[in-house]
Amino acid sequence: MCPSCGSLSRNRRLWHILNKQDKKGNWLHFSPSRSLYRTLKKDSNINYHSSDFENEFLADYKFNITSIDQPNDKFDVIICYHILEHIEKDSLAMKELYRVLKPDGRIYIQTPFKDGDIYEDDTITTPEAREEHFGQNDHVRIYSAKGLTDRLESNGFKVSEKHFHKQESDSFFGYISPETVLIASK
């Protein structure tokens, strides 16, 4: 964690990725980190919509990701970092993300990933069992990058996987590698 801004490695890498694209249009950000919220909220080139369903993060809206109260094709960019592993009906969430994303828009997605297949079991419901099986008491699955890519593609998305491997500059930027980010579009 950065002692100055409080950002995590994944937030710094996301910021690096976002800075390589034009920042304009309507953006939706689920459960934003404080550092990204503060930076993106100030950007006059974007219409920034931050959302947090459980009032744990800085947010201007309280959208349910399985039923987003916004019109079709509204958002140019959606940031969905460490969200889908918490959502029991992730296919509903993916359909909603697809619906509100503009054609040629992008969704930046990351979750904890594992090798192999997606691991999920909807009979595991207690916080203790979820922590044991999924690594955190409010997670409902562990995705593999391929499994999540397949699931997103089955909901209409085109997906590219961006893999980051250890580099000398990692320590300068405070990155933890390896890391994978999925970029989904219509």
C-alpha positions as CSV (number, residue, x, y, z in Angstrom):
1,M,0.0,0.0,0.0
2,C,1.3,3.4,-0.9
3,P,1.9,5.4,2.3
4,S,1.1,8.7,0.5
5,C,-2.2,7.9,-1.3
6,G,-3.2,4.5,0.1
7,S,-3.4,2.8,-3.3
8,L,-2.8,-0.9,-3.7
9,S,-0.6,-2.4,-6.4
10,R,-3.7,-3.3,-8.5
11,N,-5.0,0.3,-8.4
12,R,-1.7,1.7,-9.5
13,R,-1.5,-0.8,-12.4
14,L,-5.1,0.0,-13.4
15,W,-4.3,3.7,-13.3
16,H,-1.3,3.0,-15.6
17,I,-3.7,1.2,-18.0
18,L,-6.3,3.9,-17.9
19,N,-3.8,6.6,-18.7
20,K,-3.1,4.9,-22.1
21,Q,-6.6,5.7,-23.3
22,D,-8.5,8.9,-24.0
23,K,-10.3,9.8,-20.8
24,K,-13.7,11.1,-21.9
25,G,-17.3,10.2,-21.8
26,N,-19.4,8.4,-19.2
27,W,-17.5,6.2,-16.7
28,L,-18.9,3.7,-14.2
29,H,-16.7,2.5,-11.4
30,F,-17.8,-0.1,-8.9
31,S,-16.5,0.1,-5.3
32,P,-13.6,2.5,-6.2
33,S,-10.5,2.8,-4.2
34,R,-10.1,6.2,-2.5
35,S,-7.1,7.1,-4.6
36,L,-8.8,6.3,-8.0
37,Y,-12.1,7.9,-6.8
38,R,-10.3,11.2,-5.9
39,T,-8.4,11.3,-9.2
40,L,-11.2,10.3,-11.6
41,K,-13.8,12.5,-9.8
42,K,-11.7,15.6,-10.5
43,D,-11.2,14.8,-14.2
44,S,-13.5,17.3,-16.1
45,N,-13.2,15.2,-19.3
46,I,-15.3,12.4,-17.9
47,N,-18.7,12.1,-16.4
48,Y,-17.7,9.8,-13.4
49,H,-20.3,7.6,-11.8
50,S,-18.9,5.8,-8.7
51,S,-21.1,3.1,-7.2
52,D,-21.0,1.1,-4.0
53,F,-23.8,-1.2,-3.0
54,E,-22.9,-1.7,0.6
55,N,-21.6,1.8,1.6
56,E,-18.0,0.6,2.2
57,F,-16.4,2.9,-0.4
58,L,-16.6,6.5,-1.6
59,A,-19.5,6.5,-4.1
60,D,-22.1,8.8,-5.6
61,Y,-24.6,6.0,-6.5
62,K,-25.8,2.7,-5.1
63,F,-26.3,0.5,-8.2
64,N,-27.1,-3.1,-7.9
65,I,-24.8,-4.7,-10.5
66,T,-27.4,-7.3,-11.4
67,S,-30.0,-4.5,-12.1
68,I,-28.2,-1.3,-13.0
69,D,-30.6,1.7,-12.9
70,Q,-29.2,3.3,-16.1
71,P,-30.2,3.4,-19.7
72,N,-28.8,1.0,-22.4
73,D,-25.5,1.9,-24.0
74,K,-24.6,4.6,-21.5
75,F,-21.0,4.0,-20.4
76,D,-17.8,4.3,-22.4
77,V,-15.7,2.8,-19.6
78,I,-16.7,0.5,-16.7
79,I,-14.3,-0.5,-14.0
80,C,-15.2,-3.7,-12.3
81,Y,-12.2,-4.6,-10.1
82,H,-12.7,-7.3,-7.4
83,I,-16.5,-7.3,-7.7
84,L,-17.7,-10.3,-9.6
85,E,-16.3,-12.9,-7.2
86,H,-18.8,-11.4,-4.6
87,I,-21.9,-11.7,-6.9
88,E,-24.0,-14.8,-6.6
89,K,-25.7,-14.3,-9.9
90,D,-22.7,-13.2,-11.9
91,S,-24.3,-14.0,-15.3
92,L,-27.0,-11.5,-14.4
93,A,-24.3,-8.9,-13.6
94,M,-22.6,-9.7,-16.9
95,K,-25.8,-9.2,-18.9
96,E,-26.3,-5.8,-17.1
97,L,-22.7,-4.7,-17.7
98,Y,-23.2,-5.6,-21.4
99,R,-26.5,-3.7,-21.6
100,V,-25.1,-0.4,-20.1
101,L,-21.8,-0.5,-22.0
102,K,-21.7,1.5,-25.2
103,P,-20.7,-0.2,-28.4
104,D,-16.9,0.0,-28.5
105,G,-16.8,0.7,-24.8
106,R,-14.5,-1.1,-22.5
107,I,-14.8,-2.9,-19.1
108,Y,-11.7,-3.4,-17.1
109,I,-12.2,-6.5,-14.9
110,Q,-10.1,-8.2,-12.3
111,T,-10.7,-10.7,-9.6
112,P,-8.4,-13.1,-7.8
113,F,-7.5,-15.8,-10.3
114,K,-6.5,-19.4,-10.0
115,D,-5.3,-22.0,-12.5
116,G,-7.7,-24.5,-14.0
117,D,-11.5,-24.1,-13.9
118,I,-13.7,-21.7,-12.0
119,Y,-14.3,-23.1,-8.5
120,E,-17.8,-22.4,-7.2
121,D,-20.3,-24.2,-5.0
122,D,-23.6,-22.5,-4.1
123,T,-24.1,-24.8,-1.1
124,I,-21.2,-23.0,0.6
125,T,-22.9,-20.2,2.3
126,T,-21.4,-19.5,5.7
127,P,-18.7,-16.8,6.0
128,E,-16.4,-19.4,7.6
129,A,-16.9,-21.9,4.8
130,R,-16.5,-19.2,2.1
131,E,-13.3,-18.1,3.6
132,E,-12.0,-21.7,3.7
133,H,-13.1,-22.4,0.1
134,F,-12.8,-19.1,-1.7
135,G,-10.2,-17.2,0.3
136,Q,-12.5,-14.5,1.7
137,N,-15.7,-14.7,3.8
138,D,-17.7,-12.7,1.2
139,H,-16.5,-14.4,-1.9
140,V,-18.8,-16.9,-3.7
141,R,-16.3,-18.3,-6.2
142,I,-12.7,-18.2,-7.4
143,Y,-12.4,-17.6,-11.2
144,S,-9.7,-18.7,-13.5
145,A,-8.8,-16.1,-16.1
146,K,-9.9,-18.5,-18.9
147,G,-13.1,-19.4,-17.0
148,L,-14.1,-15.8,-16.5
149,T,-13.2,-15.0,-20.1
150,D,-15.4,-17.8,-21.3
151,R,-18.3,-16.7,-19.1
152,L,-18.0,-13.1,-20.3
153,E,-17.9,-14.3,-24.0
154,S,-21.0,-16.4,-23.4
155,N,-22.7,-13.2,-22.4
156,G,-21.8,-11.4,-25.6
157,F,-18.5,-9.8,-24.8
158,K,-15.2,-9.8,-26.7
159,V,-12.5,-10.3,-24.2
160,S,-8.7,-9.8,-24.2
161,E,-6.5,-10.9,-21.4
162,K,-3.7,-8.6,-20.4
163,H,-0.9,-10.4,-18.5
164,F,1.7,-8.6,-16.6
165,H,4.9,-10.4,-15.7
166,K,7.7,-9.3,-13.3
167,Q,9.8,-6.5,-14.6
168,E,12.5,-4.3,-13.1
169,S,10.2,-1.4,-13.0
170,D,7.7,-3.2,-10.7
171,S,9.5,-2.1,-7.6
172,F,9.6,1.5,-8.7
173,F,5.8,1.5,-9.3
174,G,5.0,-0.8,-6.4
175,Y,3.5,-3.5,-8.7
176,I,3.0,-7.1,-7.7
177,S,3.5,-9.4,-10.6
178,P,2.3,-11.6,-12.2
179,E,-1.1,-10.0,-12.6
180,T,-4.0,-10.4,-15.1
181,V,-6.5,-7.9,-16.2
182,L,-9.4,-8.7,-18.5
183,I,-10.7,-6.0,-21.0
184,A,-14.2,-6.7,-22.3
185,S,-16.0,-4.9,-25.0
186,K,-19.2,-5.3,-27.1
